[in-house]
Amino acid sequence: MYNQDMLDTLAVLSFVVGLANYQENLTQNDKDDIMKKLDEQTKDILIQLTAAIEEQNTMLKEILARLSDG
């Protein structure tokens, strides 16, 4: 009887630990998803900034060319 109680207790503890690990894995997966989305957003912003800076450089070169011709 004592062994059965011990086995039942171990089974419950094992379930609780498994549940805690599952919750931690979900939390880690959520963090990974958030970090991935932030990384993608950062890359998109950098691409947009690079394009805007290149456009501004083109305009500045044009302005400088007109000023030096004038």
MDTraj code that builds the backbone (N, CA, C; nanometers):
import mdtraj as md
import numpy as np

residues = "MET TYR ASN GLN ASP MET LEU ASP THR LEU ALA VAL LEU SER PHE VAL VAL GLY LEU ALA ASN TYR GLN GLU ASN LEU THR GLN ASN ASP LYS ASP ASP ILE MET LYS LYS LEU ASP GLU GLN THR LYS ASP ILE LEU ILE GLN LEU THR ALA ALA ILE GLU GLU GLN ASN THR MET LEU LYS GLU ILE LEU ALA ARG LEU SER ASP GLY".split()
xyz = np.array([
    [0.0818, -0.1190, 0.0000],
    [0.0000, 0.0000, 0.0000],
    [0.0862, 0.1253, 0.0000],
    [0.1914, 0.1233, 0.0825],
    [0.2810, 0.2370, 0.0920],
    [0.3486, 0.2623, -0.0426],
    [0.3894, 0.1547, -0.1117],
    [0.4537, 0.1706, -0.2425],
    [0.3587, 0.2313, -0.3448],
    [0.2320, 0.1920, -0.3385],
    [0.1337, 0.2467, -0.4320],
    [0.1139, 0.3962, -0.4076],
    [0.1079, 0.4360, -0.2795],
    [0.0943, 0.5783, -0.2466],
    [0.2153, 0.6562, -0.2960],
    [0.3321, 0.5966, -0.2791],
    [0.4561, 0.6614, -0.3241],
    [0.4551, 0.6754, -0.4765],
    [0.4106, 0.5718, -0.5454],
    [0.4038, 0.5773, -0.6912],
    [0.3019, 0.6805, -0.7386],
    [0.1883, 0.6874, -0.6677],
    [0.0874, 0.7877, -0.7017],
    [0.1429, 0.9287, -0.6820],
    [0.2129, 0.9485, -0.5703],
    [0.2729, 1.0791, -0.5421],
    [0.3758, 1.1151, -0.6484],
    [0.4578, 1.0192, -0.6860],
    [0.5581, 1.0431, -0.7893],
    [0.4924, 1.0740, -0.9243],
    [0.3834, 1.0065, -0.9540],
    [0.3119, 1.0310, -1.0789],
    [0.2553, 1.1727, -1.0813],
    [0.1991, 1.2153, -0.9686],
    [0.1450, 1.3517, -0.9600],
    [0.2580, 1.4537, -0.9717],
    [0.3675, 1.4308, -0.9000],
    [0.4828, 1.5220, -0.9079],
    [0.5383, 1.5273, -1.0499],
    [0.5457, 1.4138, -1.1134],
    [0.5946, 1.4085, -1.2506],
    [0.5042, 1.4886, -1.3432],
    [0.3729, 1.4758, -1.3223],
    [0.2772, 1.5515, -1.4024],
    [0.2949, 1.7017, -1.3800],
    [0.3100, 1.7429, -1.2536],
    [0.3257, 1.8846, -1.2213],
    [0.4540, 1.9395, -1.2840],
    [0.5637, 1.8650, -1.2733],
    [0.6900, 1.9080, -1.3334],
    [0.6767, 1.9149, -1.4853],
    [0.6114, 1.8172, -1.5439],
    [0.5891, 1.8187, -1.6886],
    [0.5059, 1.9379, -1.7310],
    [0.4043, 1.9692, -1.6537],
    [0.3192, 2.0848, -1.6822],
    [0.3989, 2.2142, -1.6704],
    [0.4826, 2.2255, -1.5684],
    [0.5670, 2.3439, -1.5512],
    [0.6644, 2.3569, -1.6678],
    [0.7233, 2.2470, -1.7100],
    [0.8146, 2.2503, -1.8243],
    [0.7418, 2.2905, -1.9510],
    [0.6207, 2.2396, -1.9686],
    [0.5408, 2.2737, -2.0859],
    [0.5120, 2.4237, -2.0873],
    [0.4739, 2.4792, -1.9718],
    [0.4459, 2.6227, -1.9616],
    [0.5723, 2.7029, -1.9918],
    [0.6854, 2.6586, -1.9411],
    [0.8125, 2.7278, -1.9672],
    [0.8468, 2.7220, -2.1146],
    [0.8222, 2.6082, -2.1786],
    [0.8479, 2.5963, -2.3218],
    [0.7579, 2.6893, -2.4011],
    [0.6321, 2.7002, -2.3611],
    [0.5410, 2.7932, -2.4283],
    [0.5900, 2.9364, -2.4118],
    [0.6332, 2.9694, -2.2895],
    [0.6839, 3.1043, -2.2633],
    [0.8075, 3.1317, -2.3477],
    [0.8974, 3.0354, -2.3566],
    [1.0189, 3.0519, -2.4364],
    [0.9830, 3.0662, -2.5838],
    [0.8869, 2.9865, -2.6308],
    [0.8444, 2.9977, -2.7702],
    [0.7834, 3.1344, -2.7982],
    [0.7045, 3.1854, -2.7024],
    [0.6473, 3.3189, -2.7175],
    [0.7578, 3.4238, -2.7273],
    [0.8588, 3.4104, -2.6419],
    [0.9715, 3.5047, -2.6450],
    [1.0449, 3.4952, -2.7782],
    [1.0654, 3.3735, -2.8251],
    [1.1327, 3.3552, -2.9543],
    [1.0528, 3.4183, -3.0676],
    [0.9200, 3.4005, -3.0634],
    [0.8339, 3.4604, -3.1657],
    [0.8418, 3.6124, -3.1623],
    [0.8382, 3.6688, -3.0425],
    [0.8469, 3.8144, -3.0277],
    [0.9806, 3.8647, -3.0803],
    [1.0885, 3.7973, -3.0447],
    [1.2214, 3.8398, -3.0901],
    [1.2331, 3.8299, -3.2422],
    [1.1745, 3.7261, -3.2996],
    [1.1784, 3.7100, -3.4454],
    [1.1028, 3.8234, -3.5134],
    [0.9858, 3.8579, -3.4608],
    [0.9070, 3.9666, -3.5182],
    [0.9794, 4.0996, -3.5046],
    [1.0411, 4.1223, -3.3882],
    [1.1170, 4.2459, -3.3692],
    [1.2348, 4.2532, -3.4658],
    [1.3006, 4.1417, -3.4865],
    [1.4127, 4.1365, -3.5797],
    [1.3670, 4.1691, -3.7217],
    [1.2539, 4.1119, -3.7626],
    [1.2000, 4.1393, -3.8960],
    [1.1606, 4.2860, -3.9098],
    [1.0987, 4.3425, -3.8061],
    [1.0600, 4.4828, -3.8100],
    [1.1827, 4.5727, -3.8177],
    [1.2858, 4.5381, -3.7424],
    [1.4093, 4.6169, -3.7443],
    [1.4720, 4.6142, -3.8834],
    [1.4758, 4.4971, -3.9457],
    [1.5302, 4.4867, -4.0811],
    [1.4484, 4.5694, -4.1794],
    [1.3154, 4.5638, -4.1680],
    [1.2289, 4.6418, -4.2567],
    [1.2539, 4.7914, -4.2390],
    [1.2666, 4.8352, -4.1148],
    [1.2925, 4.9770, -4.0874],
    [1.4268, 5.0185, -4.1457],
    [1.5282, 4.9352, -4.1300],
    [1.6605, 4.9676, -4.1843],
    [1.6570, 4.9759, -4.3370],
    [1.5822, 4.8878, -4.4007],
    [1.5690, 4.8921, -4.5465],
    [1.5018, 5.0220, -4.5890],
    [1.3951, 5.0605, -4.5176],
    [1.3248, 5.1840, -4.5503],
    [1.4132, 5.3063, -4.5268],
    [1.4878, 5.3065, -4.4167],
    [1.5781, 5.4179, -4.3882],
    [1.6882, 5.4280, -4.4930],
    [1.7418, 5.3153, -4.5323],
    [1.8469, 5.3145, -4.6342],
    [1.7944, 5.3724, -4.7653],
    [1.6747, 5.3327, -4.8042],
    [1.6148, 5.3843, -4.9276],
    [1.5918, 5.5342, -4.9173],
    [1.5429, 5.5804, -4.8021],
    [1.5175, 5.7233, -4.7837],
    [1.6473, 5.8026, -4.7870],
    [1.7510, 5.7513, -4.7251],
    [1.8805, 5.8208, -4.7244],
    [1.9400, 5.8246, -4.8646],
    [1.9274, 5.7166, -4.9377],
    [1.9769, 5.7155, -5.0753],
    [1.9029, 5.8182, -5.1605],
    [1.7711, 5.8288, -5.1408],
    [1.6923, 5.9277, -5.2144],
    [1.7359, 6.0698, -5.1770],
    [1.7588, 6.0933, -5.0489],
    [1.8047, 6.2255, -5.0055],
    [1.9425, 6.2571, -5.0619],
    [2.0303, 6.1581, -5.0659],
    [2.1639, 6.1792, -5.1231],
    [2.1541, 6.2171, -5.2706],
    [2.0647, 6.1512, -5.3425],
    [2.0440, 6.1830, -5.4845],
    [1.9965, 6.3272, -5.4994],
    [1.9015, 6.3687, -5.4165],
    [1.8502, 6.5058, -5.4220],
    [1.9592, 6.6065, -5.3861],
    [2.0375, 6.5760, -5.2830],
    [2.1459, 6.6664, -5.2439],
    [2.2496, 6.6809, -5.3547],
    [2.2812, 6.5707, -5.4204],
    [2.3763, 6.5785, -5.5317],
    [2.3214, 6.6649, -5.6436],
    [2.1914, 6.6511, -5.6692],
    [2.1286, 6.7334, -5.7721],
    [2.1307, 6.8816, -5.7351],
    [2.1004, 6.9108, -5.6085],
    [2.1043, 7.0480, -5.5607],
    [2.2457, 7.1044, -5.5726],
    [2.3451, 7.0266, -5.5310],
    [2.4849, 7.0730, -5.5392],
    [2.5265, 7.0953, -5.6851],
    [2.4822, 7.0072, -5.7734],
    [2.5146, 7.0230, -5.9156],
    [2.4530, 7.1508, -5.9705],
    [2.3294, 7.1795, -5.9334],
    [2.2622, 7.3029, -5.9812],
    [2.3288, 7.4270, -5.9231],
    [2.3693, 7.4188, -5.7965],
    [2.4355, 7.5335, -5.7345],
    [2.5717, 7.5612, -5.7980],
    [2.6436, 7.4547, -5.8311],
    [2.7767, 7.4744, -5.8897],
    [2.7654, 7.5205, -6.0362],
    [2.6535, 7.4876, -6.1045],
    [2.6305, 7.5314, -6.2424],
    [2.5830, 7.6778, -6.2449],
    [2.5186, 7.7205, -6.1392],
    [2.4535, 7.8517, -6.1329],
    [2.5484, 7.9613, -6.1152],
])
top = md.Topology()
chain = top.add_chain()
for i, resn in enumerate(residues, 1):
    res = top.add_residue(resn, chain, resSeq=i)
    for name in ("N", "CA", "C"):
        top.add_atom(name, md.element.get_by_symbol(name[0]), res)
traj = md.Trajectory(xyz[None], top)
